[in-house]
Every structure is written in C-alpha cells, then in structure tokens.
C-alpha cells in the first residue's frame, strides 16, 4: 500500500538519505565517485533542500510505502520561462523500481502542472542514463542536448519535454 504526499522540511534528511542510496546505484557506472560526491553535496545539502521547500522554490512529492518514503520527485516553474514546468528530480529506491512509482509521480506532477494552467513539462536526463527510455515511454521527447558545468564537472544531458493534455 502506498500514498503520495507533499514533502515538508521534516522530510529533508530522509530525502538526503534516499538520494545517497539511489544516486550511487544509478550513476556510479556512468560518473566518477568524486563527481557523485560533489553533486550530492551541492544538490542535496540540508541547507539547499530546506531552502527549496521553505521558499517554495521546488515542490517535493513523496511516495510512502508501508510508512517509509521510497520515492520522490521535485518540480517548479522554469525560471527562464514560466510557461514550462521543470521536473528537477525523480528518484525511486532500487528495490521499488518496476512498481510504477516513477509513473505515479510523473502523473501527479503532470496533474499539478495542468492545475496551474500550464501544458509543458521538461526534464534533464544524463545521456547515458537508462531512464531515458522510461521517459520516452512516458511521452517525453528529446528536444536538445546540453552540457552543464557543475563545479569542476559536467552534466551531459538530454533535455526532454512532454506536452500535457
């Protein structure tokens, strides 16, 4: 049994722990440990997550299974273009992958975007991440490639977009 709820500041440490577990399982085959450590410290610091939630910079949605948070997503209007919403994060614990939780979170975020009167959802995915095929099944299409500096490292991503109806 699962439920979906919006995260609060009280969930920050759990989100950080999930990110650690999920990122190493997901990215260690395509990124160096040093880059992973750096990016996790940058993106998932307690301060940064707390600010994102407190200042409504990103809305975090959580899937709770048997009283445990097992997946999360975060989204917001895109800074440069408020007509487009950005899915910043979508991660499920490896043990829960295949249960449909990623699809549930994308559908939940899509509903929230439509409720805000918008119709485009965009995300970045590493060009070597096998999640790309999942996003394509969910209706996202590659729009372009982008290489984004993060400290001394690079994120080599596809920018994917889906029109919501």
KOLFIGU-875175 format. One line per 5 residues: their letters; for each residue x, z negated, y negated of N, C-alpha, C. Coordinates in pm, 1 decimal, padded with zeros to 6 digits, m for minus. Layout:
BEGIN
a) X:Z:Y:X:Z:Y:X:Z:Y; ...;
REM end
This chain:
BEGIN
xxxxx) 00084.3:00000.0:00119.0:00000.0:00000.0:00000.0:00088.4:00000.0:m00124.8; 00051.3:00080.7:m00223.0:00131.5:00089.8:m00344.0:00040.4:00083.5:m00466.4; 00102.5:00057.5:m00579.7:00032.9:00065.5:m00707.9:00131.7:00121.3:m00810.0; 00077.7:00172.9:m00919.4:00160.4:00223.9:m01028.9:00128.2:00139.9:m01151.4; 00232.8:00097.8:m01220.3:00212.7:00022.4:m01343.8:00321.7:00055.3:m01444.1;
xxxxx) 00295.3:00021.7:m01569.0:00391.9:00040.8:m01676.1:00491.2:m00075.2:m01673.8; 00617.7:m00045.0:m01692.5:00722.1:m00147.7:m01693.0:00719.0:m00227.6:m01821.8; 00766.7:m00349.5:m01811.8:00788.0:m00435.9:m01927.9:00935.4:m00476.3:m01929.8; 00974.7:m00547.5:m02033.3:01112.6:m00595.4:m02043.4:01148.3:m00681.9:m01922.3; 01050.8:m00749.8:m01865.0:01076.5:m00833.3:m01746.8:01124.1:m00751.1:m01626.7;
xxxxx) 01104.3:m00620.4:m01629.4:01144.0:m00533.0:m01518.6:01282.7:m00471.9:m01535.2; 01348.2:m00496.6:m01646.3:01474.8:m00429.5:m01677.4:01579.5:m00450.4:m01568.8; 01600.8:m00572.7:m01524.8:01705.5:m00597.3:m01424.5:01672.5:m00529.3:m01291.9; 01545.9:m00525.2:m01255.9:01507.0:m00456.4:m01132.7:01533.0:m00306.6:m01144.9; 01501.1:m00248.2:m01260.3:01528.2:m00105.8:m01283.8:01678.3:m00080.3:m01272.9;
xxxxx) 01759.3:m00168.9:m01330.4:01905.5:m00154.2:m01322.6:01953.1:m00157.4:m01177.1; 01901.0:m00249.5:m01099.4:01941.1:m00260.4:m00958.0:01899.7:m00136.2:m00879.4; 01778.3:m00089.0:m00904.5:01732.7:00032.9:m00837.3:01821.7:00151.3:m00873.8; 01853.4:00164.7:m01001.9:01937.5:00275.7:m01047.3:02072.8:00272.7:m00976.1; 02132.6:00155.4:m00966.7:02262.1:00143.4:m00896.5:02250.4:00195.1:m00754.0;
xxxxx) 02152.1:00146.8:m00681.3:02136.2:00185.7:m00541.3:02105.6:00334.9:m00526.6; 02014.3:00384.2:m00608.8:01970.2:00523.1:m00597.3:02078.5:00620.4:m00643.4; 02144.3:00589.3:m00755.7:02243.4:00682.3:m00809.2:02359.8:00704.7:m00713.3; 02411.2:00598.1:m00653.1:02523.9:00617.5:m00562.1:02480.6:00699.9:m00441.8; 02362.3:00674.5:m00389.6:02312.7:00751.6:m00275.2:02288.5:00898.2:m00313.1;
xxxxx) 02244.6:00921.4:m00435.9:02206.9:01055.8:m00479.9:02325.6:01138.3:m00528.5; 02413.7:01077.9:m00606.5:02512.2:01155.5:m00680.7:02656.6:01147.1:m00631.6; 02687.8:01054.3:m00542.3:02827.6:01036.0:m00503.8:02887.0:01160.2:m00438.0; 02802.3:01243.9:m00380.5:02853.1:01366.8:m00318.7:02878.5:01478.2:m00422.2; 02828.9:01460.8:m00545.7:02846.7:01567.1:m00645.5:02917.6:01521.4:m00773.0;
xxxxx) 02930.9:01389.3:m00791.9:03001.0:01335.1:m00908.9:03103.3:01231.7:m00861.7; 03206.9:01209.9:m00940.2:03307.0:01108.4:m00903.5:03249.0:00968.6:m00922.8; 03304.5:00872.3:m00851.7:03261.4:00733.1:m00866.2:03284.3:00686.4:m01010.4; 03393.9:00731.7:m01070.0:03424.6:00693.0:m01208.3:03316.0:00743.8:m01304.4; 03272.3:00868.6:m01282.7:03167.2:00922.7:m01368.2:03035.9:00848.0:m01345.2;
xxxxx) 03004.7:00818.2:m01220.5:02882.2:00742.5:m01191.4:02885.4:00605.6:m01257.1; 02997.4:00535.9:m01241.3:03009.6:00403.0:m01302.3:02988.8:00410.9:m01453.3; 03051.9:00510.7:m01515.7:03042.2:00527.8:m01660.5:02898.0:00556.4:m01702.7; 02834.5:00651.2:m01634.0:02698.9:00690.7:m01671.7:02598.8:00577.1:m01648.9; 02612.8:00505.6:m01540.0:02523.3:00391.6:m01515.3:02539.6:00286.4:m01625.1;
xxxxx) 02663.2:00259.2:m01664.0:02687.4:00160.7:m01769.9:02628.3:00207.9:m01902.5; 02636.3:00338.9:m01928.2:02583.5:00394.8:m02052.7:02430.3:00399.6:m02054.1; 02372.9:00450.8:m01948.1:02229.6:00480.8:m01945.8:02145.5:00360.0:m01904.2; 02201.3:00276.7:m01818.2:02122.1:00168.4:m01759.7:02172.3:00029.7:m01799.2; 02231.3:00017.4:m01915.9:02270.2:m00116.3:m01961.7:02143.4:m00195.9:m01991.1;
xxxxx) 02152.5:m00326.0:m01975.0:02038.5:m00413.5:m02004.2:01991.9:m00391.1:m02147.5; 02086.7:m00382.7:m02240.5:02054.0:m00363.8:m02382.0:01978.9:m00232.5:m02404.7; 02029.2:m00123.8:m02345.9:01968.6:00007.5:m02369.2:01827.6:00013.9:m02310.1; 01810.5:m00034.1:m02186.5:01678.0:m00031.5:m02123.8:01579.1:m00120.7:m02199.4; 01626.6:m00238.0:m02239.5:01539.7:m00329.5:m02315.3:01494.3:m00264.3:m02445.6;
xxxxx) 01587.2:m00199.6:m02515.1:01552.8:m00131.7:m02640.5:01454.2:m00018.3:m02615.8; 01476.7:00061.4:m02510.3:01387.0:00173.4:m02481.4:01244.7:00124.4:m02456.4; 01231.4:00014.0:m02386.4:01097.9:m00039.4:m02356.4:01038.4:m00107.9:m02479.0; 01116.8:m00193.3:m02544.4:01067.0:m00270.1:m02659.5:01027.1:m00180.6:m02775.6; 01108.8:m00079.3:m02804.2:01083.9:00008.8:m02918.6:00997.9:00130.1:m02882.7;
xxxxx) 00942.9:00131.3:m02760.3:00861.6:00243.3:m02711.8:00934.7:00376.4:m02721.9; 01067.8:00373.5:m02704.0:01145.6:00497.4:m02703.4:01115.7:00577.7:m02577.8; 01096.9:00507.4:m02465.2:01058.4:00569.7:m02339.5:00955.6:00479.0:m02272.7; 00859.0:00541.0:m02208.2:00761.8:00466.9:m02128.6:00807.4:00473.8:m01983.8; 00822.6:00357.6:m01922.8:00865.1:00349.7:m01783.4:00744.0:00322.7:m01695.2;
xxxxx) 00728.7:00402.5:m01591.7:00624.1:00383.1:m01491.3:00692.0:00338.9:m01361.8; 00632.6:00240.9:m01294.7:00689.7:00186.4:m01172.3:00593.5:00203.3:m01056.2; 00649.3:00229.9:m00939.4:00569.0:00223.5:m00817.1:00607.4:00094.6:m00746.9; 00504.9:00015.3:m00717.6:00522.7:m00112.1:m00648.6:00463.6:m00096.8:m00509.2; 00547.4:m00122.8:m00408.8:00504.7:m00115.9:m00269.2:00527.0:m00254.1:m00209.0;
xxxxx) 00421.5:m00313.4:m00157.3:00431.2:m00447.6:m00098.3:00505.8:m00545.1:m00190.8; 00465.1:m00547.3:m00317.3:00517.1:m00638.2:m00420.3:00661.8:m00610.2:m00461.6; 00719.0:m00496.3:m00416.9:00854.9:m00459.2:m00454.6:00852.7:m00327.9:m00530.7; 00928.3:m00320.7:m00639.7:00940.8:m00195.7:m00713.5:01033.9:m00104.5:m00633.4; 00983.9:00015.1:m00600.5:01060.9:00106.6:m00515.2:01090.7:00240.5:m00582.5;
xxxxx) 01028.8:00266.5:m00698.2:01049.7:00393.9:m00767.3:01014.5:00377.2:m00914.0; 01076.4:00460.5:m00997.3:01043.6:00454.8:m01139.6:01061.0:00591.2:m01204.7; 00990.6:00606.9:m01314.3:01003.0:00725.5:m01398.9:01001.9:00677.4:m01543.4; 01060.3:00755.6:m01632.0:01056.1:00725.5:m01775.1:01038.1:00857.4:m01850.0; 00954.0:00852.5:m01953.1:00924.8:00974.1:m02029.1:00899.5:00939.6:m02175.1;
xxxxx) 00902.6:01043.1:m02259.0:00873.8:01027.3:m02401.4:00855.0:01165.1:m02461.9; 00798.6:01170.6:m02585.1:00800.4:01298.8:m02656.3:00947.1:01335.7:m02682.1; 00978.2:01463.2:m02676.5:01115.0:01506.6:m02703.1:01143.6:01490.3:m02851.0; 01258.0:01435.5:m02883.7:01292.8:01406.4:m03023.4:01288.4:01530.5:m03111.2; 01343.7:01641.5:m03061.5:01353.9:01761.0:m03144.1:01222.9:01838.1:m03153.1;
xxxxx) 01130.1:01812.9:m03060.7:01006.9:01891.7:m03054.1:00899.2:01806.5:m02987.9; 00814.8:01744.5:m03068.9:00715.1:01651.2:m03014.4:00604.2:01722.0:m02936.7; 00604.7:01855.0:m02934.7:00507.6:01927.8:m02852.2:00547.3:01922.1:m02704.3; 00673.9:01889.9:m02679.4:00725.8:01883.8:m02543.0:00755.6:01738.5:m02509.3; 00709.8:01696.4:m02393.4:00747.1:01564.5:m02343.3:00862.4:01580.8:m02246.4;
xxxxx) 00949.6:01480.6:m02244.9:01066.5:01485.1:m02156.8:01054.7:01377.1:m02050.5; 01073.6:01417.7:m01926.4:01084.1:01324.1:m01815.0:01232.6:01288.6:m01806.2; 01267.7:01169.7:m01855.4:01408.2:01129.2:m01862.8:01461.5:01081.8:m01728.1; 01375.4:01015.6:m01651.2:01419.5:00952.7:m01527.9:01310.0:00966.3:m01423.0; 01349.7:00992.4:m01299.3:01258.1:00991.6:m01185.9:01341.1:00959.4:m01062.3;
xxxxx) 01325.7:00838.3:m01012.3:01407.9:00794.2:m00900.6:01327.2:00710.2:m00802.7; 01347.9:00738.8:m00675.1:01284.9:00664.7:m00566.0:01395.0:00612.2:m00474.4; 01379.4:00489.1:m00425.8:01475.7:00437.1:m00329.6:01487.5:00533.0:m00211.4; 01607.3:00553.1:m00159.3:01624.1:00645.7:m00046.4:01528.4:00616.6:00070.0; 01503.9:00491.3:00099.5:01416.0:00455.1:00211.8:01271.0:00498.4:00189.0;
xxxxx) 01234.9:00524.7:00063.3:01096.3:00563.5:00033.7:01081.6:00712.8:00008.6; 01192.4:00785.7:00007.2:01183.7:00929.4:m00018.7:01106.5:00995.8:00094.5; 01019.5:01087.7:00058.5:00933.0:01153.3:00156.2:00794.9:01090.9:00164.2; 00773.2:00981.1:00092.7:00641.4:00915.4:00093.2:00548.1:00971.3:m00014.5; 00598.7:01062.5:m00095.6:00515.4:01120.8:m00200.4:00519.8:01046.2:m00332.2;
xxxxx) 00609.2:00948.5:m00343.9:00613.6:00868.5:m00466.5:00662.6:00948.7:m00586.4; 00756.9:01039.7:m00565.5:00802.8:01124.8:m00675.7:00688.2:01209.0:m00729.3; 00610.6:01266.0:m00638.5:00493.8:01345.5:m00678.0:00392.4:01258.8:m00751.9; 00367.6:01138.3:m00702.8:00274.2:01047.5:m00769.7:00319.2:01016.4:m00912.1; 00448.6:00990.3:m00929.2:00499.5:00959.3:m01063.2:00490.5:01079.7:m01155.4;
xxxxx) 00525.0:01197.8:m01106.4:00513.4:01317.9:m01190.5:00367.4:01339.8:m01228.9; 00276.3:01321.5:m01135.7:00134.0:01337.9:m01166.8:00087.0:01234.6:m01268.6; 00133.2:01111.5:m01255.8:00096.5:01005.4:m01350.8:00150.1:01038.3:m01490.4; 00276.5:01078.1:m01497.4:00335.3:01115.1:m01626.7:00261.2:01235.9:m01684.5; 00231.1:01334.2:m01601.1:00158.9:01453.9:m01647.7:00023.9:01416.4:m01707.0;
xxxxx) m00046.0:01324.3:m01642.3:m00174.9:01277.8:m01693.7:m00158.2:01213.8:m01831.1; m00055.4:01130.8:m01846.4:m00030.0:01063.3:m01975.1:00004.1:01165.2:m02084.7; 00080.5:01267.5:m02048.6:00117.2:01371.6:m02145.6:m00007.8:01448.3:m02188.9; m00092.0:01483.3:m02093.4:m00217.0:01553.1:m02126.6:m00307.4:01465.2:m02212.8; m00312.4:01336.0:m02181.8:m00393.0:01242.9:m02263.1:m00341.7:01236.8:m02406.6;
xxxxx) m00211.3:01261.2:m02425.6:m00152.3:01263.7:m02560.1:m00176.1:01398.3:m02628.4; m00244.5:01489.6:m02558.3:m00277.4:01618.9:m02616.7:m00166.3:01722.0:m02607.0; m00067.7:01698.1:m02522.5:00045.0:01790.5:m02507.3:00038.1:01857.9:m02370.8; 00110.7:01970.2:m02356.8:00096.9:02051.1:m02235.1:00228.8:02096.9:m02173.6; 00341.3:02046.2:m02224.1:00470.3:02084.7:m02167.3:00548.9:01960.3:m02127.7;
xxxxx) 00601.2:01961.6:m02005.6:00685.6:01853.4:m01955.7:00818.2:01914.9:m01913.7; 00926.4:01854.7:m01961.5:01060.0:01908.7:m01939.7:01147.3:01801.9:m01875.5; 01247.5:01845.6:m01800.0:01343.1:01752.5:m01740.1:01478.0:01820.0:m01725.1; 01580.7:01737.9:m01708.7:01714.8:01785.0:m01675.0:01738.6:01748.8:m01529.2; 01802.4:01839.1:m01455.1:01844.9:01808.3:m01318.8:01984.3:01866.8:m01299.4;
xxxxx) 02072.6:01788.8:m01240.3:02207.4:01836.4:m01211.4:02198.7:01964.2:m01128.6; 02281.9:02060.5:m01161.6:02275.6:02191.0:m01094.8:02305.9:02183.1:m00945.3; 02364.8:02072.7:m00899.5:02395.4:02057.6:m00757.2:02304.0:01956.4:m00688.3; 02204.2:01906.7:m00760.3:02113.3:01806.3:m00705.1:02004.4:01876.5:m00622.9; 01988.7:01835.2:m00497.9:01887.5:01899.8:m00413.2:01745.5:01869.4:m00459.6;
xxxxx) 01728.6:01777.7:m00553.9:01595.6:01750.7:m00610.0:01539.9:01872.2:m00684.6; 01624.9:01967.3:m00720.6:01579.2:02087.5:m00790.8:01467.3:02154.9:m00713.0; 01481.3:02165.3:m00581.8:01376.7:02231.4:m00502.3:01246.3:02151.0:m00503.7; 01255.8:02019.0:m00507.6:01136.3:01934.8:m00521.4:01065.9:01965.5:m00653.5; 01142.7:01971.9:m00761.5:01082.4:02000.0:m00892.0:01016.9:02138.2:m00893.3;
xxxxx) 01080.6:02234.0:m00828.8:01020.4:02368.1:m00821.2:00888.1:02363.3:m00745.5; 00881.1:02287.1:m00638.2:00755.0:02271.8:m00564.2:00648.0:02205.8:m00650.1; 00693.1:02123.3:m00745.2:00600.1:02055.0:m00836.0:00560.5:02143.7:m00954.7; 00609.6:02266.9:m00957.6:00569.1:02361.3:m01061.7:00665.1:02376.5:m01177.5; 00781.3:02309.7:m01171.8:00880.3:02324.2:m01278.4:00959.1:02452.5:m01257.3;
xxxxx) 00997.1:02514.9:m01368.6:01078.0:02636.3:m01364.1:01204.6:02615.4:m01447.1; 01314.6:02672.0:m01399.9:01439.8:02663.8:m01474.7:01424.6:02747.1:m01601.5; 01452.2:02684.0:m01715.1:01446.2:02753.4:m01843.7:01585.8:02799.9:m01887.1; 01684.9:02712.0:m01867.6:01822.5:02745.0:m01902.4:01915.4:02638.8:m01844.6; 02046.1:02665.5:m01855.0:02148.7:02570.3:m01813.7:02203.3:02501.7:m01937.9;
xxxxx) 02245.2:02376.3:m01921.0:02301.9:02303.0:m02032.9:02415.4:02215.9:m01980.4; 02525.1:02212.3:m02052.6:02637.9:02125.5:m02020.9:02645.3:02021.4:m02131.8; 02623.1:01895.5:m02094.5:02607.6:01788.8:m02192.3:02721.2:01688.4:m02175.1; 02794.9:01665.4:m02282.8:02903.5:01566.8:m02278.6:02845.4:01426.8:m02275.0; 02899.8:01344.5:m02186.3:02865.9:01202.7:m02183.9:02998.2:01129.2:m02170.0;
xxxxx) 03046.3:01078.5:m02284.6:03180.0:01019.7:m02286.7:03281.2:01126.6:m02248.4; 03373.2:01094.1:m02156.3:03474.7:01191.6:m02115.9:03426.6:01285.8:m02004.6; 03300.3:01276.0:m01968.0:03245.9:01352.3:m01854.9:03142.8:01454.4:m01902.8; 03100.9:01537.9:m01807.7:02999.8:01638.9:m01837.5:02885.0:01628.6:m01739.8; 02764.4:01646.2:m01792.7:02646.8:01663.3:m01708.1:02619.6:01814.0:m01708.1;
xxxxx) 02622.0:01874.3:m01591.7:02598.6:02017.6:m01577.3:02458.8:02034.6:m01520.0; 02363.4:02059.2:m01608.7:02222.3:02052.2:m01572.2:02149.2:02184.7:m01584.7; 02039.8:02191.7:m01513.0:01934.5:02288.3:m01540.0:01831.7:02214.5:m01626.1; 01776.7:02282.6:m01723.2:01663.1:02231.2:m01798.0:01541.7:02301.1:m01736.5; 01451.2:02220.6:m01684.8:01332.0:02274.4:m01616.5:01209.3:02231.7:m01696.8;
xxxxx) 01107.6:02316.1:m01692.1:00986.1:02289.8:m01769.6:00864.1:02327.6:m01687.2; 00757.8:02252.4:m01710.5:00630.3:02277.7:m01644.2:00520.0:02277.3:m01748.9; 00433.3:02375.2:m01740.2:00314.1:02377.4:m01826.5:00205.8:02297.2:m01758.0; 00149.9:02201.4:m01829.9:00045.4:02114.1:m01775.2:m00091.2:02166.4:m01813.4; m00184.6:02159.3:m01719.6:m00321.1:02208.2:m01745.2:m00422.4:02102.5:m01712.2;
REM end
